[in-house]
Amino acid sequence: MTAEPGVQELRELVAEFEPGRGHVLPALHKVQEQYGYITRTAIEVVATQLNTTPAMIYGSVSFYSDLRTHPPAETEVAWCCGPACRVKGGDRIRAVLQQELDLPLNGQTADHQIGLHIGQCNGTCSEAPQVWVNGQVAGNLTPAKAIRLARDLKAGK
């Protein structure tokens, strides 16, 4: 992840994407992969490139949980809100993590070390209920395991 990009740098990054070709998400993913998040300037540049409005681009950014408008925390915890995880007690796991980490869902610690956000089901339902810690599955969680996980994360483990 690098510093916040400038307009020209963003224009060059998304120059390959064309209006009317379904390129909104590919362009946004490319920006986020490059910079770690999608800035307001990036939303405006993508909108111009795709011949649409910033509001339409922001609608996509705010709809998809894997896109973000702020720099990510050092350790990102994504809580799976998919059906298998919910049926197997995922809401309890979320509540425990929020309490132990002292974070709201879609929040991060003041020092940007730990973030907690919603993650969409990725098909690893055999591990339900689960979270992903920096993309790695931490599954078959119980409230007790979630407490240990949260405490380990706070301790930097």
C-alpha positions as CSV (number, residue, x, y, z in Angstrom):
1,M,0.0,0.0,0.0
2,T,1.3,3.4,-0.9
3,A,0.4,7.0,-0.2
4,E,-2.9,8.5,-1.4
5,P,-2.8,8.6,-5.2
6,G,-3.1,11.7,-7.4
7,V,-5.6,12.3,-10.2
8,Q,-3.1,11.6,-13.0
9,E,-1.8,8.4,-11.3
10,L,-5.4,7.2,-10.9
11,R,-6.3,8.0,-14.5
12,E,-3.4,5.9,-15.7
13,L,-4.4,3.1,-13.4
14,V,-7.9,2.8,-14.7
15,A,-7.3,3.9,-18.4
16,E,-8.0,0.3,-19.7
17,F,-11.6,0.3,-18.4
18,E,-14.4,1.4,-20.8
19,P,-17.9,2.8,-20.3
20,G,-20.8,0.4,-20.8
21,R,-18.7,-2.7,-20.5
22,G,-19.4,-3.7,-16.9
23,H,-16.0,-2.4,-15.7
24,V,-17.1,-0.7,-12.5
25,L,-16.0,-3.5,-10.1
26,P,-12.8,-4.4,-12.0
27,A,-11.7,-0.7,-11.9
28,L,-12.6,-0.4,-8.2
29,H,-10.8,-3.6,-7.3
30,K,-7.7,-2.5,-9.2
31,V,-7.6,0.8,-7.3
32,Q,-8.1,-1.0,-3.9
33,E,-5.4,-3.6,-4.8
34,Q,-3.0,-0.8,-5.6
35,Y,-3.7,1.6,-2.7
36,G,-5.5,-0.6,0.0
37,Y,-8.7,1.5,-0.2
38,I,-10.7,3.7,-2.5
39,T,-10.4,7.4,-2.0
40,R,-13.0,10.1,-2.9
41,T,-10.6,11.2,-5.7
42,A,-10.5,7.6,-7.0
43,I,-14.3,7.5,-7.1
44,E,-14.4,10.7,-9.1
45,V,-11.7,9.4,-11.5
46,V,-13.4,6.1,-12.0
47,A,-16.8,7.8,-12.6
48,T,-15.2,10.1,-15.3
49,Q,-13.4,7.1,-16.9
50,L,-16.7,5.1,-17.1
51,N,-18.8,8.1,-18.1
52,T,-21.1,7.9,-15.0
53,T,-21.6,9.8,-11.8
54,P,-19.5,9.6,-8.6
55,A,-22.8,8.7,-6.8
56,M,-23.1,5.6,-9.0
57,I,-19.6,4.6,-8.3
58,Y,-20.0,5.3,-4.6
59,G,-23.1,3.1,-4.6
60,S,-21.0,0.2,-5.7
61,V,-18.3,0.9,-3.2
62,S,-20.7,1.1,-0.3
63,F,-22.7,-1.9,-1.4
64,Y,-19.8,-4.4,-1.6
65,S,-18.4,-5.3,1.8
66,D,-14.9,-6.1,0.4
67,L,-14.5,-2.5,-0.9
68,R,-13.5,0.2,1.6
69,T,-13.1,4.0,1.7
70,H,-10.5,4.1,4.4
71,P,-7.1,2.6,4.9
72,P,-7.3,-1.0,6.3
73,A,-6.2,-1.9,9.8
74,E,-3.0,-3.8,10.2
75,T,-5.0,-6.9,11.1
76,E,-8.4,-7.2,9.4
77,V,-11.0,-9.5,10.9
78,A,-13.9,-10.3,8.6
79,W,-16.9,-11.8,10.3
80,C,-18.8,-14.2,8.0
81,C,-22.5,-13.3,7.8
82,G,-23.4,-16.2,5.4
83,P,-26.3,-18.5,6.2
84,A,-24.2,-21.5,7.4
85,C,-22.3,-19.3,9.8
86,R,-25.5,-17.6,11.0
87,V,-27.2,-21.0,11.6
88,K,-24.3,-22.3,13.5
89,G,-24.1,-19.3,15.9
90,G,-22.2,-16.7,14.0
91,D,-24.1,-13.9,15.6
92,R,-22.7,-15.0,19.0
93,I,-19.2,-15.0,17.5
94,R,-19.7,-11.5,16.2
95,A,-21.0,-10.2,19.6
96,V,-18.1,-11.8,21.4
97,L,-15.5,-10.3,19.0
98,Q,-17.2,-6.9,19.2
99,Q,-17.1,-7.0,23.0
100,E,-13.5,-8.4,23.4
101,L,-12.1,-6.1,20.8
102,D,-14.2,-3.1,21.9
103,L,-15.1,-2.4,18.3
104,P,-18.3,-1.8,16.4
105,L,-18.8,-3.8,13.2
106,N,-17.0,-2.0,10.4
107,G,-14.8,-0.3,13.0
108,Q,-11.1,-0.3,13.9
109,T,-9.0,0.4,16.9
110,A,-7.7,4.0,17.3
111,D,-4.2,2.8,16.5
112,H,-5.4,1.1,13.3
113,Q,-4.0,-2.3,14.5
114,I,-7.3,-4.3,14.4
115,G,-10.4,-3.8,12.2
116,L,-13.6,-5.8,12.3
117,H,-16.0,-5.8,9.4
118,I,-18.6,-7.9,7.6
119,G,-17.3,-10.5,5.2
120,Q,-19.5,-12.2,2.6
121,C,-19.6,-16.0,2.4
122,N,-16.7,-17.4,0.5
123,G,-17.8,-21.0,0.3
124,T,-15.7,-22.4,3.2
125,C,-19.0,-23.3,5.0
126,S,-17.5,-26.5,6.5
127,E,-15.6,-24.1,8.8
128,A,-18.7,-22.4,10.1
129,P,-19.0,-20.3,12.1
130,Q,-15.9,-18.5,11.1
131,V,-14.0,-15.3,10.6
132,W,-11.1,-14.5,8.3
133,V,-8.0,-12.9,9.8
134,N,-6.1,-11.1,7.0
135,G,-7.8,-13.5,4.6
136,Q,-7.0,-16.7,6.6
137,V,-9.9,-18.8,7.9
138,A,-10.3,-19.1,11.6
139,G,-13.2,-21.5,11.8
140,N,-15.3,-23.9,13.8
141,L,-15.5,-21.1,16.4
142,T,-17.2,-21.2,19.7
143,P,-17.6,-18.1,21.9
144,A,-14.7,-19.4,24.0
145,K,-12.5,-19.8,20.9
146,A,-13.5,-16.3,19.7
147,I,-12.5,-14.8,23.0
148,R,-9.1,-16.5,22.8
149,L,-8.7,-15.3,19.2
150,A,-9.6,-11.7,20.1
151,R,-7.3,-11.7,23.1
152,D,-4.5,-13.1,21.0
153,L,-5.0,-10.4,18.3
154,K,-5.0,-7.7,21.0
155,A,-1.7,-9.2,22.3
156,G,-0.2,-9.0,18.8
157,K,-0.1,-12.8,18.2
